[in-house]
């Protein structure tokens, strides 16, 4: 339950801001999922891939920002001996879970259905090619950036960031919510499309294996 005390105007504003942020993340995760449905379909094109990339980055930053607002509040309350359930934390936890699954799916889609983005960025202010420019100077040859590989590296980085946020949030999840989450996870393991022993590894192994030598140019 929420702690019952008189809220100051600052606290009211903070709660209102968190509410708005959660709604925005909910909308972005839903839109991200909807856009991924079109990958490999008739509407798939460089513009769609760029829209997906920008939305992914926006959603990651929104999750990081919201977690950075919620977690200090929870830690302060616990330090002061105030036991309180934070509905925004619970909602962010479940939204981040959904987003992580969509990130993993998007990684697979880029692997299986790559898109030629070279023409798209030729005359646009797209990803920074500073790394490639330096390499071209040092090696004295033209280097064509691999946009799909950079996207895979960027998705992996974002997946790791969301997984880290989930770990931090889970520490403060209400007990009944933690039980619900374990039940859902167990049901998924039993009824999911992969054998139980392989499912967890299948979801997360690419995040560890696909390491980038350098940071994606457009981050």
C-alpha positions in Angstrom: 0.0 0.0 0.0 1.0 3.6 -0.5 2.3 5.4 2.6 -0.4 7.6 4.0 1.0 11.0 4.7 0.3 14.6 3.6 2.1 15.2 0.3 3.9 18.4 -0.4 3.4 20.3 -3.7 6.8 19.0 -4.8 5.8 15.4 -4.1 2.5 15.9 -6.0 4.4 17.2 -9.0 6.9 14.3 -8.9 4.1 11.8 -8.9 2.4 13.6 -11.8 5.6 13.6 -13.7 6.2 9.9 -13.1 2.6 9.1 -14.2 3.2 11.0 -17.5 6.5 9.2 -18.0 5.0 5.8 -17.4 2.2 6.5 -19.9 4.8 7.7 -22.5 6.8 4.5 -22.0 3.7 2.4 -22.4 2.8 4.1 -25.6 6.4 3.8 -27.0 6.7 0.1 -26.1 3.4 -0.6 -27.8 4.4 1.4 -30.9 7.8 -0.3 -31.0 6.1 -3.7 -31.1 3.7 -2.5 -33.8 6.5 -1.2 -36.0 8.4 -4.5 -35.7 5.4 -6.3 -37.2 6.1 -4.6 -40.5 9.7 -5.7 -40.7 10.0 -8.0 -43.8 6.5 -7.0 -45.0 5.5 -4.7 -47.8 5.9 -1.5 -45.7 9.4 -2.4 -44.7 11.9 0.2 -46.0 14.9 2.2 -44.7 12.6 4.9 -43.4 10.8 2.3 -41.2 14.1 0.9 -39.9 15.3 4.5 -39.0 11.9 5.1 -37.2 12.3 1.9 -35.3 15.9 2.8 -34.3 14.9 6.3 -33.1 11.9 4.9 -31.1 14.1 2.2 -29.6 16.7 4.8 -28.4 13.9 7.1 -27.1 12.3 4.3 -25.1 15.6 3.2 -23.6 16.4 6.7 -22.5 12.8 7.1 -21.1 13.3 3.9 -19.1 16.6 5.0 -17.7 15.3 8.5 -16.8 12.2 7.1 -15.1 14.2 4.5 -13.1 16.6 7.2 -12.1 13.7 9.1 -10.6 12.0 6.2 -8.9 14.9 4.3 -7.4 16.3 7.1 -5.2 12.8 7.7 -3.8 12.4 4.0 -2.9 15.9 3.8 -1.3 15.3 6.9 0.7 12.0 5.6 2.0 13.5 2.3 3.0 16.4 4.1 4.7 13.9 6.1 6.7 12.0 2.9 7.7 9.0 3.6 5.5 7.6 0.5 3.9 5.7 1.5 0.9 4.6 -0.1 -2.4 5.4 2.1 -5.4 2.9 1.5 -8.3 5.1 3.4 -10.7 8.0 1.0 -10.0 5.8 -2.0 -10.6 4.5 -0.6 -13.9 8.0 0.3 -15.0 9.2 -3.2 -14.2 6.6 -4.9 -16.3 7.0 -2.4 -19.2 10.8 -2.9 -19.2 10.2 -6.6 -19.3 8.0 -6.3 -22.3 10.4 -3.9 -24.0 13.4 -6.3 -23.4 11.5 -9.1 -25.2 10.8 -6.8 -28.1 14.5 -5.8 -28.2 15.5 -9.4 -28.4 13.0 -9.9 -31.2 14.2 -6.9 -33.0 17.8 -8.2 -32.8 16.7 -11.4 -34.5 14.8 -9.6 -37.2 17.8 -7.4 -38.1 19.9 -10.6 -38.3 17.4 -12.5 -40.5 16.1 -9.6 -42.5 18.8 -6.9 -42.9 18.1 -3.7 -44.7 20.5 -1.8 -47.1 20.7 1.6 -45.4 23.7 3.0 -47.2 21.6 5.0 -49.7 19.3 6.3 -47.0 22.1 8.0 -45.1 24.0 9.4 -48.1 22.2 12.7 -48.2 20.9 12.9 -44.7 22.2 13.9 -41.3 22.2 10.3 -40.1 24.6 8.4 -37.9 28.0 10.0 -37.4 30.7 8.4 -39.5 33.6 9.9 -37.6 35.0 6.5 -36.8 34.9 5.5 -40.4 36.4 8.8 -41.6 39.4 8.3 -39.2 39.8 4.7 -40.4 39.7 5.9 -44.0 42.5 8.4 -43.3 44.7 5.9 -41.5 44.1 3.1 -44.0 44.0 5.3 -47.1 40.9 3.5 -48.4 37.2 3.9 -48.6 35.2 2.1 -45.9 31.5 1.4 -46.3 29.8 1.4 -42.9 27.9 -1.7 -42.0 24.7 -0.2 -40.7 23.1 -3.5 -39.9 26.0 -4.6 -37.8 26.0 -1.3 -36.0 22.3 -1.7 -35.3 22.9 -5.2 -33.9 25.6 -3.8 -31.6 23.3 -0.9 -30.5 20.4 -3.3 -29.8 22.7 -5.5 -27.7 23.9 -2.5 -25.7 20.3 -1.3 -25.1 19.2 -4.8 -24.1 22.0 -5.0 -21.5 21.0 -1.6 -20.2 17.3 -2.6 -19.8 18.3 -5.9 -18.2 20.4 -3.9 -15.7 17.4 -1.6 -14.9 15.2 -4.7 -14.4 17.7 -6.1 -11.9 17.6 -2.9 -9.9 13.9 -2.6 -10.0 13.3 -6.3 -9.0 15.0 -5.7 -5.7 12.2 -3.4 -4.6 9.2 -5.3 -6.2 6.4 -6.0 -3.7 6.4 -9.6 -2.5 3.0 -10.4 -4.1 4.2 -9.0 -7.4 7.4 -11.0 -7.3 5.4 -14.1 -6.7 3.2 -13.3 -9.6 6.2 -12.7 -11.8 7.8 -16.1 -10.8 4.4 -17.8 -11.6 4.2 -16.1 -15.0 7.9 -17.0 -15.8 7.2 -20.6 -14.8 4.1 -20.8 -17.0 6.1 -19.4 -19.9 8.9 -21.9 -19.4 6.4 -24.8 -19.5 4.2 -23.6 -22.3 6.7 -21.6 -24.3 7.9 -22.4 -27.9 11.3 -23.6 -26.7 12.2 -26.5 -24.3 12.4 -25.3 -20.7 16.2 -26.0 -20.5 16.9 -23.9 -23.6 14.5 -21.0 -23.3 16.4 -18.7 -20.9 19.7 -19.2 -22.7 18.0 -18.6 -26.1 16.6 -15.3 -24.9 19.8 -13.8 -23.5 22.8 -15.5 -25.1 23.1 -13.1 -28.0 23.4 -10.2 -25.6 26.6 -11.6 -24.3 28.0 -13.0 -27.5 27.5 -10.0 -29.8 30.1 -7.6 -28.4 31.2 -4.6 -30.4 34.8 -3.7 -31.0 33.8 -0.1 -31.1 30.8 1.9 -30.0 28.1 2.2 -32.7 28.7 5.5 -34.6 25.3 6.9 -34.2 25.1 6.7 -30.4 
